[in-house]
Amino acid sequence: MVYDVLVIGAGQAGLSIGYFLKKTNLSYLLLDHGGEMGESWRKRYDSLKLFTPRSYSSLPGLSLKGDPNEYPTKDEVAEYLSQYAKTFSLPVKLQTMITKLDKEGDCFVLSTNQGEYRSKQVIVATGPFQQPKIPEFSKFLSDEVLQLHSSEYKNPDQLLSGTAVVVGGGNSGAQIAVELADHQDVYLSVGHKPRFLPQDFGGKSIFLWFDKMGILKANVHGKVGQMIKNKPDPIFGFELKLKLKDGGVQQKTKAVSANENQLIFEDQSIVKVRNVIWSTGFISDYSWIRIPSLFNEKGMPIHKRGVTAIRGLYFLGLPWQYRRGSALLQGIGVDAEYLVLQIINNHLA
């Protein structure tokens, strides 16, 4: 069988575009390597909560249950994604690992552990969180130092007694540092001064105000969008700010090197560590895509709002694909709807 559309990935991006594909007459299938829906969310650290409220954490067509002004847990999101697929009867094939994507004439060929799939069009919806990004100098740390990427961290019980350093100043790093501060000495290494924003303002989510101000609609090509994109992400909430103020978490500059049980920072200061949490983000791995001229020198897809120069090949869920929320629950549906229109036009051409 040759499908009209194959979607690689059945996370929030894949499900979003599945919702819009369901409204067409196109034959399509979502392929995902996970063993269950929402698996990547279930694997995150136990205490994870979104910094967007339920009212801004839903995909098209189905709202998250519960108080719209409260913040959902990661398990709640995982269950929601599972329910989303069931509600709209989306065709998902799990435990399918894509090993290669080729193009033969006008047809795309996907090689997987479940056999070969063919399609006229393909959407790569694997998202930005693929391979943990850990600095090379981490290998200079002693085997006696526990090292975990934030994607491996679950709770404080995993850590050894003694000093912990969280490297990375995003929202995950901030939440983990605050949680660990109740259990041991904690340092937070950041390459820039943290910028804090309230989660709520005037009794309403700050995202409601962002929405009213047009910030959520600011795209990558406009002045406002470029200004936001070029700044480090803010930390939502003031828990970390209070911990830094009372000394529960001590701030360090950017970690630049390591030696046995020591981390060395940009200001040449040194901390002896027993634990390091690398909250340093992820890198994208598209080595399985065997189509030339698709990526730039940094290995990232060349596209215009997810549409590539390869006819019938699209990307969805990339950071700043079009807006800040392009990789997030609250914004991915806008890009998904746009891509389906492109897919329909291409199908009819």
N, C-alpha and C positions, 0 to 999 in steps of 0.2 A: 504493500500500500504506500502511496505517496500522499502525505498530508499536505493540506494547504499551508498550515503553520505549525511549527514545533517551537515550544517555549522551553528553554533550558533554565531550570530553577523554579521551584514552587514555594518560594518564600513570599514575602509581601509584594515584591515586584511581579513575580509570575502570577500570583493569584489576582492581582489587580488587572492585569491585561487579560487573564482568563475570563474575568467578569465581563469585559467589553467584547471579547471574542464570542462569548456565549450569545450575544445579541445579533451575531452575523450568521450567515449560512456556511461559513468556512469550516472545514474539518481541522481539528487541532488537538494537540496533546501536550500536557505539561510533564516534563521529566525532572526528577529530583533525586539526588544521591542519598538523602536522609531516609531513615527507617520509619519515621512518623512525621506528620505535619507539625510545623512549629519547632522542629528539633533544635535548630540553632538557638532559639530563644530559651528553650528548656535547659540548655547547657551553660547558660550564663550564670554569674554569681548569684547566690541565694537571695540576697537582699535587694537586688536590682529593681528599681522603679523607674518608669519613664519620667522625663522632666516635662513632657506634654500631658495635659489632662485627657481624660477619655474623649472629650468632645473634639480634640485635635489628634486623636490616635486611632482613627478608624479608616478602613478602606471604603471604596465606593459601594453604596447599596446596603451596608449593614453597620449599624452603630454598635460600639462596645457597650455591653450591659453595665449598669451601675450608675452611680452619681457622675454626671458629665464633668463636674468640676474637680473630681478626685483623680489621683495619679495611679494608673494601672501597674501591677507587678509584671515581671517577665513571664511567670507561669500563666497569668491571665491573658497575656498577648498570645502565648503559644496555643492556649485553648481556643482563643478567638480565631486564629488562623485556621485551626482544624475545623471549627464550626463554619467558617466562611466557605471552605471548600465543599462541605456537605450541603450547606444552605443552597448554593447555586449549582450543585451537582457537577463540579468542575472535573474534567478527566485528568487525573493525576496518576502517574506511574512512579512509585517510590523505589528506593534501592537501585537506582539506575545511574551508574557512574559514566559520565561522558569521557571518553579517552581521546577522541579526535573529531574535529569538524572540518570537512573538506567540501569543495564545490566541484561538481561534475556537470559541465554544461549549464543548464538552467536549474539544476537540482542540487540541493544541499544534502550531504551524506553525513550522518552522525554515527560514529562507532561507539558502542557502549558495552558494558559487561552483560547486558541483556540482549545483545544482538545489534543489528544495523537498522537505522531509521532514515527515511528519506522524506524530504519536504521541499515545497516550492519557496517557502520563506521561513526564516528563523529569527527568534528573539532571544538574545542572551540576557537573561534576567538573574544572573548569579549574585548581583549585589556587590558592594565594595569590601565586605568583610570576608576575605578568602584565606590568605596566609598570614599568620602573625608576623609582625615586623619587629625584630629584635636587633639591637645594635651588635655589630661584629665583635666589639670589645667585651661582650658578655662572656666569651669563651675564656677570658683571662681570670674569671672568678674561680675560686676554689670549689671543688666538688662538695665541700662542706657547707657551702652557701646554697640555700634553697632558692631556685629561680622559677618563677611562674609568669607566663604571659597573662594579661587580664582575662583572656578567653579561657584560661585554665583555672583561674582563681574561683573558689566557691564560697569559702567562709574563713574566719580567723583560725579555726581548728586545724587547718592545713599547715599553718606556719610553725616554725621552730621558735622556741623562746629566745628572746633577744631582739636586737634592732631590726626594723623593717624599713626599706626605702621603696617608695612608690615612684617610678619614673614615668612622667607624663602628666600634663596638667589639664586633660580634658575632663568631661563630666564623670566618666567611669573612674579615672584616677582619683578624682576628688572624692567620690562616694566611697571608694575602697580605703583611702587614707583616713577618712573620718571614722569608718567602721573599725579599722585596726587600732586607732588611737585609744580605744577603751581597753585594749589588751596588752599593748607594748609600746616602746618608744618608736615613733614614726617620723620619717622625713619624707617630704614631697619634693622631687626634683622637677623643675619646670624651666623651659627655655625662654619664658616671657613672664611678665607680671600678670598674675591671674586677674581677669575682669569678671566681676560678679554682677548678676542680675537677679532680681527677685522672681520667684516662681509665681507669686500672686501680687497684684497691685490694686488697691482700692476694692479688695474683696473679690477680684476676678483674676483669672489666669492672665499672665503677661502675654500669652499667645493671642488672647482675645484683642488686646491692645495692638499687638503686632498686626493682626488681621485688619483692624479698623484703620490703622495707619498705612496699610498697603505694603508693609514689609514682606509679608508672606507671599505676595504676588510679584515682588521685585525679581526680575530675571537677570541672567548672567550677562546680558548685553547692555543693561542700563547702568546709570551712574550709581544708583543706590545698591543694586545687586553687586557691582564690582567692589564698592566700598565694604560691604558686608563680607564678601568672599575673601578679600585681602587681609581681613583681621582674624586673629585666632578666635575660635569659638568661645563664647562666654560660658562661665559656670553658673548654672541656674540654682538658686537657693544660697543661703548664707551659712550653712553648717560648717563648711571648710573655713570660711572667713573667721568664724568664731573660734575654731580650733587653732588657727594660726595666731590669733590674737592672744589666746590664753596659754599658748605653748604646747597644747596637746599634739599638734603637728608642727614640725619645724621645716621651714622652707629652705631649699637649696637651689643653686643655679643648675644649669643644664649638666647632666652627667656626660662626661667625655671620655672616660677611660676606667679601667679596673685593674686591680692587682691582688690576687689571692682573695682575702676577705675585706678588701677595701674598694669603695667606689670613689672616683676622683671627679671633681666638678670643675666647671668652667672657670671659677674663681680660684682654682687650685686648692680648695679645701678638700678634706678627706673624711669619710665616714666609714667606720668598721661595721660590716653588715653580717647578719645571719640570714636575712631574707630580702629578696628583690622581686617586686612585682613590676613587670614591664607593661605599663599601660601606654604603649607606644604605637598603637594602631595596627593597621593591616596593610598588606600590599596585594595588588591584584595579580593573578596568574592566568594569563591567556595563552600559555604555551601549547595548549591542546588545539588551538584554532590554527589550522594550516592554510590560511588564506593570505596571500601577500598584499602589501600596500594598505593594510587595515589599521596599523598601529603607528604612533609617532616614535620618536627616538627614546622616549621614556617608557615605551611599552603600553601606552594607553590608547584606547580606541579613538580614531579620528571620526568625528561625527558632527552632525548638526541636529541638535535636539533628539539624539538617539538614532537618527537616520544616517547610515554610512554610504560611502560611494559604491559599495557592492550591492547591486540591486537585490532586494529581498532580505538583507541582513540588518538587524537592528539591535540596539542595546537599551536596556531599561534598568533604572535603579542606580545609576552612577551619581556620585556626589556632584551637585551643581550641574546636572544634565541640562537643566533649564532654570531651576530655582533652587534656593537653599534646601527646601524640603524634598528635593527629587529622590533622595535615598531614604526618606523617612516615611513612616506610616501616613502622616497627615498630608503629604504632598505628592506621593507617588502616583496617585490616581489621575492627576491632571496630565502627566506625561504618558500614562498608559492609554488614556482616551485619545490623545493626539496620535500616538503611534498606530493605533488600530485604524484610524482614518487613513493614514499613509499606507497601511497594509491592504486595506480595501481598494484604494485607488490603484495600487500596484497590481493587485489581483485582476482588476478589471481592464488594465492597460493591455 
